[in-house]
Amino acid sequence: MQIIDAFPRPVREILNQWIPLSDGIRLAARIWLPEDAAQDPVPAILEYIPYRKNDLTAARDVQHHKYMAGFGYACVRVDLRGSGESEGILRDEYLQQEIDDGVEVIGWLAAQPWCSGPVAMMGISWGGFNALQIAAMQPAALRAVITVCSTDDRYADDVHHMGGCLLGDNLSWASTMFSHNSCPPDPEIVGGAWKKMWMERLKKSGLWLAQWLEHQRRDAFWKHGSVCENYSAIQCPVMAVSGWADGYSNAVFRLLANLEGPRKGLIGPWSHLYPHMGHPGPAIGFLQEALRWWDTWLKGVDTGIMEEPMLRVWMQDSVAPTTNYDHRPGRWVAENHWPTPDTVQHVFHLGFAWLGPLEKIQETLPLSVQSPLSVGLFAGKWCSYSAPPDLPHDQRDEDGGALIFDSDRLEQDMEILGPPVVELDIAASRPVAMIAVRLSDILPDDKATRVTYGLLNLTHRDSHEHPQPLEPGKRYQVTVQLNHIAQKFPAGNRIRLALSTVYWPLAWPPPDPARLTIYTKTSRLVLPVRPPNPRDSKLRAFAPPEAAVGIHKTLIQPTRQSWTVIRDLARDESRLEVVNDEGVYRIDALDLEIAARMEENYFFSDDDYTSLKGETRWVRRFKRKDWEVRTNTRTLLTSSPTHFQIRAELDAYEGESRVFSQSWDERIPRDLV
């Protein structure tokens, strides 16, 4: 990445600016703007998230907000109510209070003497979510949005559920926010009130996992904040961005297909990161693209961006499987519209361990599978948050517990763009069952690289809002849509479809082991094949990534990440251990030392579904010469055939003294999950 330290307009920074709300609460903001903005006002760009503007996201924020400010924008990074130094309590994600606060913030920004009136929103993940949600409120000053790694559907396509299945990341993410919400405000900013504010947060933020688990189907809880409920409410232009290693790439396609106003889509090979920091590479000059978008919609400059294709994606080449890629080979391709009329359906029917044309399949074979709980240990994360080492491993380790169907070796290259679909004629042995569907690229040496996958809780086969139990033994026609993907299968490789009854710990298994029977000839795989398009070779190249000079940090202890599968054959116990140690570093300008460490453990014994455990621990520490605080959180999720059980603990320390402690013990009925 090229670091820029001189800009067309010199930049000044306001480390903390209080933004008053109508109910008396003040939100804390950090602002970068041209030094002469009071004399020559500029549009404002808002990023609105709960991750602590002055420390935890400070390095990233400085690099891109200062950059855009140098080209004539006021970039404003605001912590949500109850986070960072902002007053109040953060009680859950995307509450109406959060959205209403955001609308007020936009009004405040538009009224500042250094603002020319137009305001935009930009954010990744949480900030991408609420940018869409606030856009749907249609605040008068909001003119455009860039949403990165976000979703339009909080139930069907978020960290909580997939295909009606409960995701393991639901536990992981709830535990992450449990830890975030335990952090105190900075005494250097809020003064002596810091401890009272901290105690209020510790007491009142709550255990979000419990309330999330109380909503296991698509109800009003998840419909709130899901802009797919009314796409037409979003009137301003939207650029939607994601990556193939991210968990949110599907939303880009739905937004392009359903929004009515100007829109653009961009998907690279990246994980859950801004594209100028993109990993796996190649990273691109995303901030330059953002400036073209802002100049068009906030300044009325014709940058030519709207004459370019609606959608650009990275067509990935075939690669050997690994949990971490520095670079994904491929090329940029583009579509002028989405859905595109250019893809064609290529249908594979299912035979005996074989994919092929219908006329070569002699009869319908009932093939059955009841997978071991170990299928999924090599699946990686639902969302690759930082890429190492959380991508799926060689799928041959999973395929032994699945039904697999292989194509013949391809005689010519095949490229797909869009969502593969699997249509199954299926029966289950239990009233509640799930199916995991994986599509893999089989290399000439038989290594299996997962290309995409999909999950379906079969009780949700007709509706996420009104699931119905299965009648054991009855045949059903079900459709499983896999995640959208752009992928090249080269000549000489094979395509594999794998079906399993579990995918743990990526998804929580059903209450009891279930056997699925697939009737092959009446089942099929449909691939969205994209023929070669000569327009792709003429696409404008992206510039190399750029960013502003960041903050200076002194490394005290390096980061460490690991992803370890342990199989104790003597006890017939299996465990996945994930460590994300963020190390220890000091932000020199603040004289603030920060440390954070997360450990996740996922366990099962033999084929005992009651033995399943997911446990997450976080430790966070903030330290100055005369001030030190630490919080420890632990969340344990187990289940019986009828209930989920949550045990959680929160301990907070000032120096060596424990100043707060609370524990939770919750039982929540299973609802056809």
C-alpha positions in Angstrom: 0.0 0.0 0.0 1.3 3.5 -0.9 1.2 5.8 2.1 0.3 9.5 1.2 1.4 12.3 3.5 0.6 15.4 1.3 -2.9 16.2 0.0 -4.5 18.9 -2.2 -6.1 20.3 1.0 -4.1 20.2 4.3 -6.0 18.4 7.0 -6.7 19.2 10.6 -8.1 16.7 13.1 -10.5 17.1 16.0 -9.7 14.3 18.4 -13.0 14.5 20.2 -16.2 16.4 19.3 -19.4 16.1 21.3 -22.6 15.7 19.2 -25.7 16.5 21.3 -28.9 14.5 20.8 -32.4 15.6 21.5 -32.7 13.4 24.6 -29.6 14.9 26.3 -27.2 12.2 25.4 -23.9 13.2 23.8 -22.1 11.1 21.2 -18.3 11.2 20.8 -16.9 12.0 17.3 -13.5 12.2 15.8 -13.3 14.5 12.8 -10.8 15.0 9.9 -11.5 18.0 7.6 -9.6 20.5 5.4 -7.9 23.2 7.4 -9.8 25.8 5.4 -13.3 24.1 5.6 -14.7 27.0 7.7 -14.0 29.4 4.7 -14.6 26.8 2.0 -17.2 24.2 3.4 -17.1 20.6 2.2 -19.5 17.6 2.2 -19.4 15.3 5.2 -18.9 11.5 5.3 -20.0 9.6 8.4 -18.8 6.3 9.7 -21.0 5.2 12.7 -19.9 2.1 14.6 -19.4 0.9 18.2 -15.7 0.0 18.1 -13.9 2.8 19.9 -12.7 5.6 17.6 -9.8 6.7 19.8 -8.1 3.3 20.2 -9.4 0.0 18.8 -10.1 1.3 15.2 -7.9 4.4 15.4 -5.1 3.1 13.1 -7.6 2.1 10.3 -9.7 5.2 10.8 -6.8 7.7 10.4 -5.6 6.0 7.3 -8.8 6.3 5.3 -10.6 9.3 6.9 -7.6 11.6 6.7 -7.1 10.5 3.1 -10.6 11.4 2.0 -10.4 14.7 4.0 -7.3 15.6 2.1 -9.4 15.6 -1.1 -12.1 17.9 0.2 -14.4 16.1 2.7 -15.1 16.3 6.4 -14.8 12.7 7.6 -16.6 12.0 10.8 -16.1 8.8 12.9 -18.8 8.5 15.6 -19.1 5.9 18.3 -22.6 4.6 18.9 -24.5 5.4 22.0 -23.0 3.5 24.9 -19.7 2.7 23.1 -16.3 4.3 23.2 -16.7 7.7 24.9 -20.3 8.1 23.8 -22.8 8.4 26.6 -25.7 6.0 27.2 -26.0 2.2 27.0 -25.6 -0.1 24.0 -28.3 -2.8 24.5 -28.2 -4.6 21.1 -27.3 -4.1 17.5 -29.4 -2.0 15.1 -32.1 -0.9 17.5 -34.4 1.9 16.4 -32.6 4.2 18.9 -29.4 3.7 17.0 -31.0 4.5 13.7 -32.8 7.5 15.1 -29.5 8.8 16.7 -27.8 8.4 13.3 -30.5 10.5 11.6 -29.9 13.2 14.2 -26.1 13.0 13.7 -26.6 13.6 9.9 -28.8 16.6 10.6 -26.1 18.0 13.0 -23.4 17.4 10.4 -25.3 19.2 7.7 -25.8 22.2 9.9 -22.1 22.7 10.7 -20.4 25.8 9.3 -17.6 23.6 7.8 -20.2 21.4 6.0 -21.6 22.4 2.6 -24.8 20.5 3.3 -24.5 17.1 1.6 -23.7 14.1 3.8 -22.8 10.5 3.0 -22.4 7.3 5.0 -19.6 4.8 4.6 -19.0 1.7 6.7 -17.8 -1.9 6.9 -19.9 -4.6 8.6 -21.9 -2.8 11.4 -21.3 0.6 9.7 -22.4 -0.9 6.4 -25.6 -2.3 8.0 -26.7 1.0 9.6 -25.8 3.0 6.5 -28.5 1.1 4.6 -30.9 1.2 7.6 -30.4 5.0 8.0 -30.7 5.5 4.2 -34.1 3.8 4.4 -35.2 6.6 6.9 -34.4 9.1 4.1 -32.8 11.9 6.1 -32.8 15.0 3.9 -29.1 15.6 3.9 -28.0 12.0 3.1 -27.0 11.9 -0.6 -25.1 8.6 -1.0 -23.9 5.4 0.7 -21.0 3.0 0.5 -21.8 -0.2 2.3 -19.0 -2.8 2.7 -19.5 -6.3 4.0 -23.1 -5.9 5.1 -26.5 -7.4 4.5 -30.0 -6.4 3.6 -31.5 -9.4 5.5 -30.7 -9.9 9.2 -32.2 -13.3 9.4 -31.4 -15.1 6.2 -28.0 -13.8 5.5 -26.2 -12.6 8.6 -23.9 -13.9 11.3 -26.9 -15.5 13.2 -28.6 -17.9 10.8 -28.1 -19.5 7.4 -30.8 -21.4 5.7 -32.7 -21.5 9.0 -29.7 -23.2 10.7 -28.1 -21.6 13.8 -24.6 -20.5 13.0 -21.6 -21.1 15.2 -20.6 -17.5 14.5 -23.8 -16.4 16.4 -22.0 -17.5 19.6 -18.7 -16.1 18.5 -20.1 -12.7 17.5 -22.2 -12.4 20.6 -19.1 -13.2 22.7 -17.1 -10.6 20.9 -19.7 -7.9 21.6 -20.0 -9.1 25.2 -16.3 -8.2 25.5 -16.6 -5.0 23.5 -19.4 -3.8 25.7 -17.4 -4.4 28.8 -14.8 -1.7 27.9 -14.7 1.6 29.7 -14.6 5.1 28.3 -11.3 6.8 28.3 -10.7 9.0 31.4 -8.6 11.4 29.3 -11.7 12.3 27.3 -14.7 11.9 29.7 -12.8 12.8 32.9 -13.9 11.7 36.3 -17.2 10.4 35.1 -15.5 7.4 33.4 -16.1 4.9 36.2 -19.7 5.7 36.7 -20.2 5.3 32.9 -18.3 2.0 32.9 -20.4 0.5 35.8 -23.6 1.5 34.0 -22.4 -0.3 30.8 -21.3 -3.4 32.8 -24.7 -3.6 34.5 -27.1 -2.8 31.7 -25.7 -3.8 28.3 -26.8 -7.4 28.9 -26.2 -10.9 27.4 -27.1 -10.4 23.8 -26.8 -14.1 23.0 -29.8 -14.9 25.1 -32.2 -12.6 23.3 -30.8 -13.6 19.9 -31.5 -17.3 20.8 -35.1 -16.5 21.7 -35.7 -15.7 18.0 -34.9 -18.8 16.0 -37.2 -18.1 13.1 -37.7 -15.0 10.9 -39.9 -12.8 13.1 -40.3 -9.1 13.7 -37.0 -9.1 15.7 -35.0 -9.9 12.5 -37.3 -8.0 10.1 -36.4 -4.8 11.9 -33.3 -3.4 10.3 -33.6 -5.7 7.2 -33.9 -3.3 4.4 -35.1 -6.2 2.1 -38.5 -5.7 3.7 -38.8 -2.5 1.7 -36.0 -1.8 -0.8 -37.9 1.1 -2.2 -37.3 3.1 1.0 -33.7 3.5 -0.1 -33.7 6.4 -2.6 -30.1 7.6 -2.5 -27.3 6.0 -4.6 -25.6 2.9 -3.1 -22.3 1.3 -3.7 -22.2 -2.3 -2.3 -18.9 -4.0 -1.7 -17.8 -7.4 -0.4 -15.3 -10.2 -0.9 -15.6 -13.9 -1.7 -13.9 -14.8 1.6 -16.4 -12.6 3.4 -19.7 -13.8 4.8 -21.8 -11.0 3.1 -21.2 -11.3 -0.6 -24.7 -12.5 -1.4 -26.2 -9.1 -0.3 -24.4 -7.2 -3.1 -26.3 -9.2 -5.7 -29.7 -8.7 -4.0 -29.1 -4.9 -3.6 -28.2 -4.6 -7.3 -31.3 -6.6 -8.3 -33.8 -4.8 -6.0 -32.7 -1.2 -5.4 -34.4 1.3 -7.6 -31.8 4.1 -7.6 -28.3 4.4 -8.9 -26.1 1.5 -7.6 -22.8 -0.2 -8.1 -21.5 -3.6 -6.9 -17.9 -4.6 -6.3 -16.6 -8.0 -5.1 -13.0 -9.1 -4.8 -11.3 -12.1 -3.4 -11.1 -10.4 0.0 -12.2 -11.4 3.5 -14.0 -9.0 6.0 -11.8 -6.0 5.2 -11.9 -2.8 3.2 -10.6 -3.5 -0.3 -7.6 -1.2 0.0 -6.5 -3.5 2.9 -7.9 -6.6 1.0 -6.6 -10.0 1.9 -6.4 -12.4 0.1 -5.1 -10.1 -2.5 -5.1 -8.4 -4.8 -6.0 -5.3 -2.8 -7.1 -2.3 -4.9 -7.2 1.5 -4.8 -10.5 1.5 -3.1 -10.2 4.9 -1.5 -9.7 6.3 -5.0 -12.9 4.6 -6.1 -14.7 5.9 -3.1 -13.6 9.5 -4.0 -15.0 9.0 -7.5 -18.3 7.9 -5.9 -18.4 10.8 -3.5 -17.3 13.4 -6.1 -20.2 12.2 -8.3 -23.0 12.3 -5.7 -21.8 15.0 -3.2 -20.0 17.5 -5.5 -21.7 16.9 -8.9 -18.4 16.1 -10.6 -18.7 13.8 -13.7 -16.1 11.2 -12.8 -17.4 8.6 -15.3 -18.2 6.1 -12.7 -21.8 5.7 -13.7 -20.8 4.9 -17.3 -18.9 1.9 -16.1 -20.6 -1.6 -15.6 -22.9 -2.0 -12.7 -21.0 -5.0 -11.2 -17.4 -5.9 -11.1 -16.2 -9.2 -9.6 -13.0 -11.1 -9.3 -13.3 -14.3 -11.3 -11.2 -16.7 -9.2 -8.9 -19.3 -10.8 -8.5 -22.8 -9.6 -6.2 -23.1 -6.6 -5.1 -25.8 -4.2 -6.9 -25.7 -0.8 -5.3 -23.9 2.1 -6.6 -22.0 5.1 -4.8 -18.8 4.2 -4.0 -17.3 0.7 -1.9 -14.2 0.3 -3.2 -13.8 -3.2 -6.0 -15.4 -5.2 -5.2 -15.7 -8.9 -7.9 -14.6 -11.3 -9.1 -11.6 -13.2 -11.7 -8.8 -13.1 -15.0 -9.4 -15.0 -18.0 -7.2 -15.2 -21.8 -7.1 -15.9 -23.8 -4.1 -17.0 -26.9 -5.4 -15.2 -27.8 -7.8 -12.4 -29.4 -10.2 -12.8 -27.4 -10.6 -16.0 -29.0 -12.2 -19.1 -25.6 -13.6 -20.1 -25.3 -16.6 -17.8 -26.8 -20.0 -18.8 -28.0 -22.8 -16.7 -25.8 -25.9 -16.8 -27.6 -28.9 -15.2 -26.0 -31.9 -13.7 -28.2 -34.8 -12.6 -27.2 -37.1 -9.7 -26.3 -40.7 -10.3 -24.4 -43.2 -8.2 -21.5 -41.0 -6.9 -21.6 -39.2 -10.3 -22.8 -35.9 -11.8 -23.8 -36.0 -15.4 -26.5 -35.6 -18.1 -29.9 -37.0 -17.4 -29.9 -39.3 -20.4 -26.9 -41.2 -18.9 -28.6 -41.9 -15.6 -30.3 -45.3 -15.7 -32.5 -45.2 -12.6 -33.4 -43.3 -9.5 -31.2 -44.6 -6.7 -32.1 -43.9 -3.1 -28.8 -43.1 -1.5 -28.7 -42.3 2.2 -26.3 -40.5 4.6 -26.0 -39.9 8.3 -22.8 -37.9 8.8 -20.4 -38.0 11.8 -20.2 -34.9 13.9 -16.7 -34.4 12.6 -17.9 -33.1 9.2 -17.3 -29.4 9.4 -14.1 -29.4 11.4 -12.2 -28.3 8.3 -14.9 -25.8 7.1 -13.3 -22.6 8.4 -15.3 -19.6 9.6 -18.7 -18.6 8.2 -17.1 -15.3 7.7 -13.3 -14.9 7.3 -12.8 -11.8 9.5 -9.0 -11.5 9.0 -8.2 -14.3 6.6 -5.5 -16.2 8.5 -6.1 -19.2 9.0 -9.9 -19.4 8.9 -10.6 -20.5 5.3 -11.7 -24.1 4.5 -9.1 -26.8 4.3 -8.8 -29.7 1.9 -12.4 -31.0 1.6 -11.3 -34.6 1.3 -11.2 -34.6 5.1 -14.9 -33.8 5.1 -16.0 -35.9 2.1 -15.7 -39.3 3.9 -18.7 -38.4 6.0 -20.8 -37.1 3.1 -22.5 -38.3 0.0 -20.3 -37.2 -2.9 -21.1 -36.8 -6.6 -18.3 -36.2 -9.0 -18.5 -35.0 -12.6 -16.2 -36.4 -15.3 -13.1 -34.5 -15.9 -14.0 -31.3 -17.7 -13.1 -31.2 -21.4 -13.0 -27.4 -21.5 -12.9 -24.5 -19.0 -16.1 -23.7 -17.2 -16.7 -20.4 -15.4 -19.6 -19.7 -13.1 -21.0 -16.4 -11.8 -24.0 -16.3 -9.4 -25.6 -18.8 -7.0 -25.4 -22.5 -7.7 -28.6 -24.2 -6.9 -29.2 -27.8 -5.7 -32.7 -29.3 -6.1 -33.2 -32.4 -4.0 -35.8 -35.2 -3.8 -35.2 -36.0 -0.2 -36.6 -37.8 2.9 -35.5 -37.6 6.5 -35.7 -40.0 9.4 -36.4 -37.3 12.0 -38.8 -34.4 12.3 -35.9 -31.9 12.5 -32.9 -32.3 10.1 -30.5 -30.2 8.2 -28.5 -30.6 5.0 -25.1 -29.0 4.2 -24.3 -28.8 0.5 -20.7 -28.1 -0.7 -19.4 -27.5 -4.2 -15.7 -28.3 -4.7 -13.1 -28.0 -7.4 -11.3 -31.3 -7.7 -7.7 -30.8 -8.9 -5.9 -33.4 -11.0 -4.1 -34.7 -7.9 -7.5 -35.1 -6.2 -7.2 -32.2 -3.8 -10.6 -30.7 -3.1 -11.0 -26.9 -2.8 -14.4 -25.7 -1.6 -15.8 -23.2 -4.0 -19.1 -22.4 -2.3 -21.7 -24.0 0.0 -25.2 -23.7 1.3 -27.2 -24.9 4.4 -30.8 -25.7 4.9 -32.8 -26.5 8.0 -35.3 -28.8 6.4 -38.1 -27.6 8.7 -37.6 -24.2 6.9 -38.0 -25.8 3.4 -41.0 -23.6 2.6 -40.7 -20.7 5.0 -38.2 -19.2 7.5 -41.1 -17.5 9.2 -43.4 -20.5 9.6 -41.2 -23.7 9.7 -42.9 -27.1 9.8 -41.5 -30.4 11.1 -40.8 -33.1 8.7 -42.8 -36.3 8.4 -40.2 -39.0 8.8 -39.9 -41.1 5.6 -41.9 -38.7 3.5 -40.3 -37.4 0.3 -40.0 -33.7 -0.2 -38.7 -31.5 -3.0 -36.4 -28.9 -1.5 -34.1 -26.3 -3.0 -30.8 -25.2 -1.5 -29.2 -22.0 -2.9 -25.5 -21.9 -2.4 -23.6 -18.7 -1.8 -22.9 -16.6 -5.0 -19.5 -17.1 -6.4 -17.3 -16.3 -9.5 -15.1 -19.3 -10.1 -13.2 -21.0 -13.0 -13.1 -24.8 -13.2 -10.3 -25.5 -15.7 -10.3 -28.4 -18.2 -9.0 -31.5 -16.6 -10.5 -30.8 -13.2 -13.7 -32.3 -11.8 -16.7 -30.7 -10.0 -17.8 -32.3 -6.8 -21.1 -32.0 -5.0 -21.0 -33.2 -1.3 -24.1 -33.6 0.9 -23.9 -34.0 4.7 -26.3 -34.0 7.6 -24.1 -31.9 9.9 -21.6 -29.1 9.4 -20.2 -28.5 12.9 -19.2 -26.0 14.3 -20.0 -23.8 11.4 -23.7 -24.6 12.1 -25.2 -26.1 15.3 -26.5 -29.6 14.5 -30.1 -30.7 14.9 -31.4 -32.1 18.2 -30.8 -35.7 17.2 -28.9 -37.6 14.5 -30.9 -37.8 11.3 -30.5 -40.0 8.2 -31.3 -38.3 4.9 -32.2 -40.3 1.8 -31.6 -38.7 -1.6 -33.5 -39.9 -4.7 -30.8 -39.2 -7.3 -32.4 -39.1 -10.7 -35.0 -36.6 -9.5 -32.3 -34.4 -7.9 -30.0 -32.0 -9.7 -27.3 -29.4 -9.5 -27.7 -26.2 -11.5 -24.7 -24.0 -12.2 -24.8 -20.4 -13.5 -22.3 -20.7 -16.3 -20.9 -17.4 -17.7 -19.5 -17.6 -21.2 -16.3 -15.6 -22.0 -17.0 -11.9 -22.6 -14.4 -9.9 -24.6 -15.5 -6.7 -22.7 -13.7 -8.0 -19.7 -10.3 -7.4 -21.2 -11.2 -3.7 -21.8 -12.1 -2.9 -18.2 -10.4 0.1 -16.6 -7.7 -1.1 -14.3 -8.0 -0.3 -10.6 -5.3 1.9 -9.2 -2.9 0.5 -6.5 -4.1 0.9 -2.9 -3.4 4.2 -1.2 -4.0 5.5 2.4 -2.9 8.3 4.6 -0.1 8.1 7.2 -1.5 6.1 10.2 -0.9 6.5 13.9 2.4 5.4 15.5 2.1 2.2 17.6 4.8 0.5 19.6 4.6 -3.3 19.5 5.1 -4.8 22.9 4.0 -8.4 22.2 3.3 -9.8 18.7 -0.1 -11.1 17.6 -0.7 -14.9 17.3 -3.4 -16.8 15.5 -4.0 -20.5 15.4 -6.6 -23.0 14.3 -6.1 -26.5 15.8 -8.1 -29.7 15.4 -7.6 -32.2 18.1 -8.8 -35.8 17.8 -8.4 -37.8 21.0 -9.0 -41.3 19.7 -8.6 -43.0 23.1 -11.5 -41.0 24.5 -13.2 -40.5 21.1 -13.3 -36.8 21.7 -12.8 -34.0 19.2 -12.1 -30.3 19.7 -11.5 -27.3 17.5 -9.4 -24.7 19.2 -9.2 -21.1 17.8 -6.8 -18.5 19.2 -6.8 -14.9 18.1 -4.3 -13.1 20.2 -4.1 -9.5 19.1 -0.9 -9.0 21.1 0.0 -5.9 23.1 0.8 -2.5 21.7 0.9 1.1 22.8 -0.6 4.1 21.0 2.2 6.5 21.6 0.2 9.7 21.2 -2.3 8.6 23.8 0.3 6.8 26.0 -2.2 4.0 26.1 -1.3 0.3 26.1 -3.9 -2.1 24.7 -4.1 -5.9 24.8 -6.8 -8.4 23.7 -6.9 -12.2 23.4 -9.8 -14.4 22.3 -10.0 -18.2 22.6 -12.8 -20.3 21.1 -13.3 -24.0 21.8 -15.8 -26.3 20.0 -16.2 -29.8 21.4 -18.0 -33.1 20.9 -17.7 -36.7 22.0 -18.2 -39.7 19.8 -21.6 -39.2 18.1 -23.3 -37.8 21.2 -25.3 -34.7 20.2 -25.8 -33.8 23.9 -22.0 -33.4 24.2 -21.8 -30.4 21.9 -20.1 -27.4 23.5 -19.1 -24.0 22.1 -17.1 -21.8 24.5 -15.6 -18.3 23.9 -13.3 -16.4 26.2 -12.1 -12.8 25.8 -9.5 -10.8 27.9 -9.1 -7.1 27.2 -6.8 -4.7 28.9 -6.2 -0.9 28.8 -3.3 0.6 30.7 -1.6 3.9 31.3 1.0 4.8 33.9 -1.6 5.6 36.6 -4.6 3.7 35.2 -5.3 0.1 34.3 -8.5 -1.8 33.6 -9.1 -5.4 32.5 -12.3 -7.4 31.6 -12.7 -11.1 31.3 -15.7 -12.6 29.6 -16.7 -16.3 29.1 -19.7 -17.6 27.2 -20.5 -21.4 27.1 -23.3 -22.7 24.9 -24.6 -26.3 25.1 -27.8 -28.0 24.1 -30.2 -30.9 24.9 -32.7 -32.2 22.4 -35.2 -29.6 23.8 -33.2 -26.6 25.0 -30.2 -24.4 24.5 -28.2 -23.7 27.7 -26.1 -20.5 28.1 -23.7 -20.0 30.9 -21.8 -16.7 30.9 -19.5 -14.7 33.2 -18.2 -11.2 33.2 -15.5 -9.9 35.5 -14.0 -6.4 35.5 -10.9 -5.2 37.2 -9.4 -1.9 38.1 -5.8 -2.5 38.8 -5.7 -5.8 40.6 -9.1 -5.3 42.3 -12.2 -6.9 40.9 -14.8 -4.1 40.8 -17.7 -6.0 39.0 -18.8 -9.6 38.6 -21.9 -11.1 37.1 -22.9 -14.5 35.8 -25.8 -15.8 33.7 -27.5 -19.2 33.4 -30.2 -19.3 30.8 -32.3 -22.1 29.3 -34.0 -21.4 26.0 -36.3 -23.9 24.2 -35.3 -25.1 20.7 -37.7 -24.0 18.0 -37.3 -26.6 15.2 -33.6 -25.9 15.1 
